[in-house]
Amino acid sequence: MASPETAPPTAGSIKRIVAASLIGTTIEWYDFFLYGSAAALVFNKLFFPTADPLTGTLIAFITYAIGFLARPLGGVVFGHFGDKVGRKKLLVLSLLLMGGATFAMGLLPTYAGIGVGAPVLLTVLRLVQGFALGGEWGGAVLIVSEHGGDEHRGFWASWPQSGAPGGNLLATGVLALLASVQSEEAFLAWGWRIPFLLSGVLVAAGLWIRISVAESPVFLAAQARARQEEGAGKEKAPVVEVFRRSWREVLTAIGTRFGENISYYVLTSFLLVYVTTHLGLPKSSALNAVLIGSAVHFVAIPAWGALSDRIGRRPVTLIGSAGMAVWAFAFFALVDSRSFAVITVAVTAGLLLHGAMYGPQAAFISEMFDTDVRYSGASMGSQLASIVAGALAPIIAVELLKDYDSSLPVSVYLCGAAVVTTFTVAFARETRGRNLAAFGRGSSATVPVPGRRAAAAGTGRPSEAA
C-alpha cells in the first residue's frame, strides 16, 4: 500500500496543485513581462533618454536582457536547494523575490530625478527579477509533473506554462487600459507606475495560495532514499551530477527551448517596437493585438499539452517549430498591412504555433531527468536557453530593424531559430509515459501508454514512439 506521502493525488488535489502553480506562475510572469512591455513603451524615455528613439529602446532592451543573464544563476541556486529541501519552499521564495523587485520598480525615481542612478537601480532590480524567475519555472512545472500521473502529465504540467500568456495578458491588459484612459503625458508622468505597484497585491494573494500546496510525493520518496544512502559516501551537488550524467539532456532542453523562446519575444515584446516605431501606429494597436492573442494562447497551451499525451511530446513540438519556421515570413507581411484585425490574426496564429512548442515542454523536459537532479536539470536547461535565445531576441531584432530598415532579416532570424528546435526535437528521444516516481539515482521504468513501446530494459530512457 502506498504511504500517505507517496500515494497518488486525487482529482481534486491535483486540480488544487495545478491552480496554485498556475496562479503563482501567472504573477511571476506578469512581473517579468511588465518590464518587457515597459522597456518598449516607457523606460526608453524615462530611464534611457536619447535623441534616437530606436537607440533608447535598444538600451532599454539591454537591461531587459540582463534579467535573463541572472536566470541561470537562479536556476542553479534554486535547483540545488529544490533538489535538497523541496520544491514548495523555493517556490514561495521565488514569488517573494519577484514581487518585491517589481513593486520597488514602481517607486523608482526616473533619470530626470536622480540621473544615472535611476537606470542603475532599475538594472539591479531587473537582476533580482531574473534570479527569481530562474528558479520559478523548474519548481512550478515539477511540483505539478511529480504530483500528476504518467498518462496525463502533458495536460496537467502544461497549465503552469499557461502562466506565461496569463502573465502577459495581465500585464498587457493593465497597460492597455491605462493607455486608453490616460493621456500620453499622464501615463509617462505617473500612470506607468500603477502596474508595478499592483504586483504587491498580487504577490500577497499568490503567497496565500502557494503556501497551501503539498510537497511533491515523488521528491519526498527520493529524499527518503537519499537519507538512507548518505552513509555510502559523500553526496555531490545536484548541478554537478546533472552535467556529469545528464549533459545530453541539458543540451536537448536548450535546443527544445531555442525556437520557442525567440519566437515568443519577437511576437510580443519586439512587436510593440515594430508597430509603434517602424509602422508609426499607436501603441494600443500592438497592445490590444497581443492581448487578444495571449487570451487564445492561454487556452491553446493545455490543449497542446493534452494532445502530447496522446501522440507524444515530439510530434506536437515539431508541429509548432516547423510551422513557426514558415510563419516567420507570413507574420511580418501581415503586420505590415497596418490593419488592426490583420495584425491580431498574425499575432494569434503565431502564438498558437508557439503554444505547440510550449505546451508539451514542461512534461518533456521534466521527463528527461532523474528525481534527485530534476529541479537542477530542468532549470539549467531552460534558463541557459533563455540567455542565448530570449535575452538576445529583442536586441537582435531591434538591431536588425535599425540596420536594414526591413522586417525580412528578422523573419530569417526567427525562421533559423525555429529550425534549430526542429532538428533538436527530431533527433531527441520520446519521453511520453515515463514513470517519474521510479526514476531516482539511476533506476528506470516506464508506464505502458497505448500506441507506444515500453522503454528498453535498463536504458533509463523511453524508446522512440511507435
C-alpha positions as CSV (number, residue, x, y, z in Angstrom):
1,M,0.0,0.0,0.0
2,A,1.3,3.5,-0.8
3,S,2.2,5.6,2.1
4,P,0.4,8.9,2.7
5,E,3.4,10.8,1.4
6,T,3.6,8.9,-1.9
7,A,0.0,7.9,-2.6
8,P,-1.3,9.3,-5.9
9,P,-3.3,12.5,-5.5
10,T,-7.0,12.6,-6.0
11,A,-8.6,14.5,-8.9
12,G,-9.4,17.3,-6.5
13,S,-5.9,17.6,-5.1
14,I,-4.2,17.7,-8.5
15,K,-6.6,20.5,-9.5
16,R,-5.7,22.5,-6.4
17,I,-2.0,21.9,-7.1
18,V,-2.4,23.0,-10.7
19,A,-4.4,26.1,-9.7
20,A,-1.7,27.1,-7.2
21,S,1.1,26.7,-9.7
22,L,-0.8,28.5,-12.4
23,I,-1.7,31.5,-10.2
24,G,1.9,31.7,-8.9
25,T,3.5,31.5,-12.4
26,T,1.0,34.0,-13.8
27,I,2.0,36.5,-11.1
28,E,5.7,35.9,-11.7
29,W,5.4,36.2,-15.5
30,Y,3.2,39.3,-15.0
31,D,6.1,40.9,-13.2
32,F,8.7,39.8,-15.7
33,F,6.7,40.7,-18.9
34,L,5.6,44.0,-17.4
35,Y,9.3,45.1,-17.6
36,G,9.5,44.0,-21.3
37,S,6.4,46.0,-22.2
38,A,7.6,49.0,-20.2
39,A,11.0,48.8,-21.8
40,A,9.4,49.1,-25.2
41,L,7.0,51.9,-24.3
42,V,8.2,53.8,-21.2
43,F,11.7,53.0,-19.9
44,N,13.4,54.2,-23.2
45,K,12.0,57.7,-22.5
46,L,12.2,57.9,-18.6
47,F,15.3,56.0,-17.8
48,F,17.4,55.9,-21.0
49,P,16.5,59.2,-22.8
50,T,18.4,59.7,-26.2
51,A,17.8,61.6,-29.3
52,D,17.1,58.5,-31.4
53,P,14.0,56.6,-30.2
54,L,15.3,53.2,-31.5
55,T,18.7,53.7,-29.7
56,G,16.9,54.4,-26.4
57,T,14.7,51.3,-27.0
58,L,17.8,49.3,-27.7
59,I,19.4,50.3,-24.4
60,A,16.2,49.6,-22.5
61,F,16.1,46.1,-24.1
62,I,19.7,45.6,-23.0
63,T,18.7,46.0,-19.4
64,Y,15.7,43.7,-20.2
65,A,18.3,41.1,-21.3
66,I,20.3,41.5,-18.1
67,G,17.3,39.9,-16.3
68,F,17.9,36.8,-18.5
69,L,21.6,36.6,-17.6
70,A,20.6,36.2,-13.9
71,R,18.2,33.4,-14.7
72,P,20.8,30.5,-15.0
73,L,22.2,31.6,-11.6
74,G,18.7,31.5,-10.2
75,G,18.3,28.1,-11.8
76,V,21.5,26.7,-10.2
77,V,20.7,28.1,-6.7
78,F,17.0,27.2,-6.7
79,G,17.7,23.9,-8.4
80,H,20.3,22.9,-5.9
81,F,18.1,23.7,-2.9
82,G,15.0,22.5,-4.6
83,D,16.6,19.1,-5.1
84,K,17.8,19.1,-1.5
85,V,15.0,20.6,0.6
86,G,11.9,20.5,-1.7
87,R,10.1,22.3,-4.4
88,K,7.5,24.1,-2.3
89,K,9.8,26.2,-0.1
90,L,11.7,27.5,-3.1
91,L,8.5,28.4,-5.0
92,V,7.4,30.6,-2.1
93,L,10.9,32.3,-2.0
94,S,10.9,33.0,-5.8
95,L,7.5,34.7,-5.6
96,L,8.6,36.9,-2.8
97,L,11.8,38.0,-4.6
98,M,10.0,38.7,-7.9
99,G,7.1,40.6,-6.4
100,G,9.4,42.7,-4.1
101,A,11.6,43.7,-7.0
102,T,8.6,44.6,-9.2
103,F,7.0,46.6,-6.5
104,A,10.2,48.5,-5.9
105,M,10.4,49.4,-9.6
106,G,7.1,51.3,-9.2
107,L,8.7,53.5,-6.6
108,L,11.9,54.3,-8.5
109,P,12.8,57.9,-9.4
110,T,13.5,58.5,-13.1
111,Y,16.6,59.8,-14.9
112,A,15.2,63.3,-14.7
113,G,15.1,63.0,-10.9
114,I,18.4,61.4,-9.9
115,G,20.4,61.0,-13.2
116,V,22.4,57.9,-13.9
117,G,21.4,56.3,-10.5
118,A,17.9,55.6,-11.9
119,P,18.9,53.2,-14.7
120,V,21.5,51.6,-12.3
121,L,18.8,50.9,-9.7
122,L,16.4,49.7,-12.4
123,T,19.1,47.3,-13.6
124,V,19.7,45.9,-10.2
125,L,16.0,45.2,-9.6
126,R,15.9,43.6,-13.1
127,L,18.7,41.2,-12.0
128,V,16.6,40.2,-8.9
129,Q,13.7,39.5,-11.2
130,G,15.8,37.3,-13.4
131,F,17.2,35.4,-10.5
132,A,13.8,34.7,-9.1
133,L,12.3,33.6,-12.4
134,G,15.3,31.3,-13.0
135,G,14.1,29.3,-10.0
136,E,10.4,29.6,-10.6
137,W,9.9,27.7,-13.8
138,G,11.6,24.4,-12.7
139,G,9.8,24.3,-9.4
140,A,6.4,25.2,-10.7
141,V,6.3,22.6,-13.5
142,L,7.9,19.9,-11.4
143,I,5.6,20.1,-8.5
144,V,2.7,19.5,-11.0
145,S,4.6,16.9,-13.0
146,E,5.5,14.9,-9.9
147,H,2.0,15.1,-8.5
148,G,0.2,14.1,-11.7
149,G,0.0,10.7,-13.2
150,D,2.1,9.5,-16.1
151,E,-0.8,9.1,-18.5
152,H,-2.0,12.8,-18.3
153,R,1.2,14.5,-17.3
154,G,1.4,16.6,-20.5
155,F,-2.0,18.1,-19.8
156,W,-1.5,18.8,-16.1
157,A,2.1,20.1,-16.5
158,S,1.1,22.4,-19.3
159,W,-1.1,24.5,-17.1
160,P,1.8,26.3,-15.3
161,Q,3.1,27.0,-18.8
162,S,-0.2,29.0,-19.3
163,G,1.1,31.3,-16.6
164,A,3.3,32.9,-19.3
165,P,0.5,34.1,-21.5
166,G,-1.6,34.6,-18.4
167,G,1.0,37.0,-17.0
168,N,1.5,38.7,-20.4
169,L,-2.3,39.0,-20.7
170,L,-2.5,40.6,-17.3
171,A,0.5,43.0,-17.9
172,T,-0.6,44.0,-21.4
173,G,-4.2,44.4,-20.3
174,V,-3.3,46.7,-17.4
175,L,-1.0,48.8,-19.7
176,A,-3.6,48.9,-22.5
177,L,-6.3,50.0,-20.0
178,L,-4.1,52.8,-18.7
179,A,-3.1,53.9,-22.2
180,S,-6.8,54.1,-23.2
181,V,-7.9,56.2,-20.2
182,Q,-4.8,58.4,-19.7
183,S,-3.1,61.0,-21.9
184,E,0.5,60.2,-23.1
185,E,1.8,62.8,-20.6
186,A,-0.1,61.4,-17.6
187,F,1.0,57.8,-18.5
188,L,4.6,58.8,-18.7
189,A,4.4,61.0,-15.5
190,W,2.8,58.5,-13.1
191,G,0.4,56.1,-14.8
192,W,3.1,53.6,-15.7
193,R,3.9,53.0,-12.0
194,I,0.4,51.6,-11.3
195,P,1.0,48.1,-12.8
196,F,4.3,47.7,-10.9
197,L,2.7,48.7,-7.6
198,L,-0.2,46.4,-8.3
199,S,2.3,43.5,-8.1
200,G,2.4,43.8,-4.3
201,V,-1.3,42.9,-4.0
202,L,-0.9,40.1,-6.5
203,V,2.0,38.6,-4.6
204,A,0.2,38.6,-1.3
205,A,-2.7,36.6,-2.9
206,G,-0.3,34.3,-4.6
207,L,1.6,33.5,-1.4
208,W,-1.6,32.6,0.4
209,I,-2.4,30.1,-2.3
210,R,1.1,28.7,-2.8
211,I,1.8,28.1,0.9
212,S,-1.2,25.7,0.9
213,V,0.3,23.3,-1.7
214,A,1.7,20.0,-0.5
215,E,5.2,19.0,-1.3
216,S,5.8,16.6,-4.3
217,P,5.4,12.9,-3.2
218,V,8.0,11.9,-5.8
219,F,10.5,14.3,-4.2
220,L,9.7,13.1,-0.7
221,A,10.3,9.5,-1.7
222,A,13.6,10.4,-3.4
223,Q,14.6,12.4,-0.3
224,A,13.9,9.4,2.0
225,R,16.1,7.2,-0.2
226,A,18.9,9.8,-0.2
227,R,18.9,9.9,3.6
228,Q,19.3,6.1,3.6
229,E,22.2,6.2,1.2
230,E,24.1,9.1,2.9
231,G,26.3,6.6,4.8
232,A,27.5,5.1,1.5
233,G,29.5,8.2,0.6
234,K,29.5,12.0,0.3
235,E,26.7,13.3,-1.9
236,K,27.6,15.5,-4.8
237,A,25.8,18.8,-5.6
238,P,22.8,18.2,-7.9
239,V,24.1,20.6,-10.5
240,V,27.4,18.7,-10.7
241,E,25.5,15.4,-11.1
242,V,23.4,16.9,-13.9
243,F,26.4,17.8,-16.0
244,R,28.1,14.5,-15.1
245,R,25.4,12.1,-16.2
246,S,22.7,14.2,-18.0
247,W,24.6,16.7,-20.1
248,R,23.0,15.4,-23.3
249,E,19.5,16.1,-21.8
250,V,20.6,19.6,-20.8
251,L,21.6,20.3,-24.4
252,T,18.4,18.8,-25.7
253,A,16.4,21.1,-23.3
254,I,18.3,24.1,-24.6
255,G,17.6,23.2,-28.2
256,T,14.0,22.5,-27.5
257,R,13.5,25.9,-25.9
258,F,15.6,27.8,-28.5
259,G,13.0,28.5,-31.2
260,E,10.2,28.7,-28.7
261,N,11.9,31.3,-26.6
262,I,13.0,33.5,-29.5
263,S,9.6,33.3,-31.3
264,Y,7.7,34.4,-28.1
265,Y,9.7,37.6,-27.5
266,V,9.6,38.5,-31.2
267,L,5.9,38.0,-31.4
268,T,5.2,40.0,-28.2
269,S,8.0,42.4,-27.0
270,F,9.6,43.2,-30.3
271,L,6.1,43.6,-32.0
272,L,5.5,46.6,-29.7
273,V,8.6,48.3,-31.0
274,Y,7.9,47.4,-34.6
275,V,4.3,48.6,-34.7
276,T,5.0,51.9,-32.8
277,T,8.4,52.9,-34.1
278,H,8.6,51.4,-37.6
279,L,5.0,51.5,-38.7
280,G,4.1,54.6,-36.7
281,L,0.8,53.1,-35.3
282,P,-0.5,53.9,-31.8
283,K,0.8,51.6,-29.1
284,S,-2.8,50.5,-28.4
285,S,-2.8,48.6,-31.7
286,A,0.1,46.4,-30.7
287,L,-1.1,46.1,-27.0
288,N,-4.6,45.0,-28.0
289,A,-3.4,42.6,-30.6
290,V,-1.1,40.9,-28.0
291,L,-3.9,41.0,-25.5
292,I,-6.3,39.0,-27.8
293,G,-3.5,36.7,-29.0
294,S,-2.5,35.9,-25.4
295,A,-6.1,35.0,-24.4
296,V,-6.1,32.4,-27.2
297,H,-2.6,31.3,-26.3
298,F,-3.7,30.7,-22.7
299,V,-6.3,28.2,-23.7
300,A,-4.2,26.6,-26.5
301,I,-1.3,25.6,-24.3
302,P,-3.1,23.0,-22.2
303,A,-4.8,21.7,-25.4
304,W,-1.4,21.1,-27.0
305,G,-0.3,19.5,-23.7
306,A,-3.2,17.1,-23.8
307,L,-2.5,16.2,-27.4
308,S,1.1,15.4,-26.4
309,D,-0.4,12.8,-24.0
310,R,-2.0,11.0,-27.0
311,I,0.6,11.3,-29.8
312,G,3.8,12.2,-27.9
313,R,5.8,15.3,-26.9
314,R,8.0,15.3,-30.1
315,P,5.2,15.3,-32.7
316,V,3.4,18.2,-31.1
317,T,6.6,20.2,-30.6
318,L,7.5,19.6,-34.2
319,I,4.2,20.9,-35.4
320,G,4.9,24.2,-33.6
321,S,8.6,24.5,-34.6
322,A,8.2,23.6,-38.3
323,G,5.1,25.8,-38.5
324,M,6.9,28.8,-36.9
325,A,9.7,28.5,-39.5
326,V,7.2,29.2,-42.2
327,W,5.1,31.7,-40.2
328,A,8.1,33.8,-39.6
329,F,7.8,35.3,-43.1
330,A,4.0,35.5,-43.2
331,F,3.9,37.2,-39.8
332,F,5.6,40.5,-40.7
333,A,3.9,40.5,-44.1
334,L,0.5,40.6,-42.3
335,V,1.7,43.1,-39.7
336,D,2.9,45.4,-42.4
337,S,-0.8,45.7,-43.6
338,R,-1.2,48.2,-40.7
339,S,-4.7,46.8,-40.2
340,F,-5.5,46.1,-36.5
341,A,-7.6,43.0,-37.4
342,V,-4.9,41.5,-39.6
343,I,-2.2,42.3,-37.0
344,T,-4.3,40.5,-34.5
345,V,-4.6,37.4,-36.7
346,A,-0.8,37.4,-37.3
347,V,-0.1,37.5,-33.6
348,T,-2.8,34.9,-32.6
349,A,-1.7,32.4,-35.3
350,G,2.0,32.9,-34.2
351,L,1.1,32.3,-30.6
352,L,-0.9,29.2,-31.5
353,L,2.2,27.7,-33.1
354,H,4.3,28.8,-30.2
355,G,1.8,27.0,-27.9
356,A,2.5,23.7,-29.7
357,M,6.2,24.1,-28.7
358,Y,5.4,25.4,-25.2
359,G,2.5,23.2,-24.1
360,P,4.4,19.8,-24.1
361,Q,7.6,21.4,-22.9
362,A,7.1,21.1,-19.2
363,A,6.4,17.4,-19.3
364,F,9.0,16.8,-22.0
365,I,11.9,18.4,-20.0
366,S,10.7,17.1,-16.7
367,E,10.8,13.5,-18.1
368,M,14.4,13.9,-19.2
369,F,15.9,14.0,-15.7
370,D,16.0,11.7,-12.7
371,T,14.2,12.9,-9.5
372,D,17.4,13.7,-7.5
373,V,18.6,16.1,-10.1
374,R,15.3,17.0,-11.8
375,Y,14.9,20.6,-10.5
376,S,18.6,21.4,-11.3
377,G,18.5,19.8,-14.7
378,A,15.2,21.3,-15.8
379,S,16.1,24.7,-14.5
380,M,19.6,24.7,-16.1
381,G,18.4,23.5,-19.5
382,S,15.6,26.0,-19.5
383,Q,17.5,29.0,-18.2
384,L,20.7,28.5,-20.3
385,A,18.4,28.7,-23.3
386,S,17.0,32.0,-22.0
387,I,20.4,33.6,-22.3
388,V,21.2,32.6,-25.9
389,A,17.5,32.9,-27.0
390,G,15.0,35.1,-25.2
391,A,17.6,37.5,-23.7
392,L,19.0,38.4,-27.1
393,A,15.9,38.1,-29.2
394,P,14.5,41.7,-28.8
395,I,18.0,43.2,-29.0
396,I,18.9,41.3,-32.2
397,A,15.5,42.1,-33.7
398,V,15.8,45.8,-32.9
399,E,19.4,46.0,-34.3
400,L,18.4,44.2,-37.5
401,L,15.5,46.6,-38.0
402,K,17.7,49.5,-37.3
403,D,20.4,48.4,-39.7
404,Y,18.3,47.2,-42.6
405,D,15.0,49.1,-42.1
406,S,13.2,45.9,-43.1
407,S,11.5,43.0,-41.3
408,L,13.0,40.4,-43.7
409,P,16.2,39.9,-41.6
410,V,14.1,39.5,-38.5
411,S,12.0,36.8,-40.3
412,V,15.2,35.0,-41.3
413,Y,16.4,35.1,-37.7
414,L,13.1,33.8,-36.4
415,C,13.0,31.0,-39.0
416,G,16.5,30.0,-38.2
417,A,15.7,29.7,-34.5
418,A,12.7,27.5,-35.3
419,V,14.8,25.3,-37.5
420,V,17.3,24.7,-34.6
421,T,14.4,23.5,-32.4
422,T,13.0,21.3,-35.2
423,F,16.3,19.5,-35.7
424,T,16.9,19.1,-31.9
425,V,13.5,17.6,-31.3
426,A,13.6,15.4,-34.4
427,F,16.7,13.6,-33.0
428,A,15.5,13.6,-29.4
429,R,14.1,10.6,-27.6
430,E,10.3,10.4,-26.9
431,T,9.6,10.7,-23.2
432,R,5.8,10.2,-23.0
433,G,4.8,7.7,-20.4
434,R,7.9,7.8,-18.3
435,N,7.3,6.9,-14.6
436,L,8.9,9.8,-12.7
437,A,8.4,8.0,-9.3
438,A,10.5,5.1,-10.5
439,F,13.4,7.3,-11.7
440,G,15.8,8.1,-8.9
441,R,19.5,7.5,-8.6
442,G,19.8,5.5,-11.8
443,S,16.7,3.3,-11.7
444,S,14.4,3.1,-14.7
445,A,10.9,2.3,-15.6
446,T,8.1,3.4,-17.8
447,V,4.4,3.1,-17.7
448,P,2.9,1.5,-20.8
449,V,0.9,4.0,-22.8
450,P,-1.4,2.9,-25.7
451,G,0.3,3.5,-29.0
452,R,3.9,3.3,-27.9
453,R,6.6,0.7,-27.0
454,A,7.9,0.4,-23.4
455,A,11.4,1.5,-22.7
456,A,14.2,-0.9,-23.3
457,A,15.1,-2.5,-20.0
458,G,17.9,-0.9,-18.2
459,T,18.4,2.0,-20.6
460,G,17.0,4.6,-18.3
461,R,15.2,6.4,-21.2
462,P,12.0,5.6,-23.0
463,S,12.2,4.3,-26.6
464,E,11.0,6.1,-29.7
465,A,7.3,6.4,-30.2
466,A,5.8,3.6,-32.2
